[in-house]
Amino acid sequence: MYDFSADDVFEMAQQMERNGEAFYRKAADSVSDQDNKDLLNRLADMEVNHEKIFRDLRSELSEREKETTVFDPQGEAALYLRALADTRVFFEKEMDVSSLDMIFKAALEAEKDSIVFYLGMKDSVPENLGRGKIEAIIKEEMGHVRLLSNELVKTKRA
């Protein structure tokens, strides 16, 4: 089994947040109501902020937590992780952005998928390579799920 370092997981997390930002920007472009457009752009901005948080956390990793665990002179593991991040969450399937309700449902599903993904990745990171730091990613995403859930409830009431 390939053991990922915390650095590998943070790199993936950053890519997934960039993917999330692109999703919300596209969704914002698809709605005409200015309040909804503003909300979706704020969600995109949150993804940018999450990416920054993950970048900062990544920069705080020790050299040991950044070590690769296998010989990989071609950097193929990083390419694999980037491809995985690009396809796993937000871009795994076509999302319906025809209504705000559908946008929130798709985003909520993607955020929940990301939590499950990070929980699995956490198990792939040995304790001595920064497993505990992966928890910060999970907590950030859980906050996003709460926000999206609240917004989805608001659309049901409207």
C-alpha positions, 0 to 999 in steps of 0.5 A: 500500500502506498502511504501518502504524506500530509504534504500530499494530502494538503496538495490534493486539498488545495486542488479540490478547493480550486475546483470548488471555486470554479464550480461556484463561479460557474454556478454564479454565472448561471443565475440571474438573481443578484442576491443568489449570484452574490451568495455563490460568489461568496461561497467561491471566495470561501473556497479561495480562503480554504485553499489559502488555509490549506496552503498555510497549513502545508507550509507549516509541515515539518520536513518529515511530514513532507517526505515522500514514502516511495522512490518517485523521481518522475513525480508520478505520485503527485500527478496521480494525486492531482488527477484524483483531486480533479475528478473526485469532488466537484467534477466527478459528474455533471452537476445541475446548476439550473436552480439555486436549490439544485446548486446547493444540493450538488455542492452539499453532496460534493462537500460531504464526498470531500469529507469522506475522501479526507477521512479515507486519506487520513487513514493513508497518512502514517501518524509520523507523517502528519495524520493529525494535521489532516483533521484541520481539512475535515473541520474546514469542510464540515463548516462548509457543509453546515453553511450549505445545509442552512442555505438549502433550508432557506431555499425550501422556505422561500 
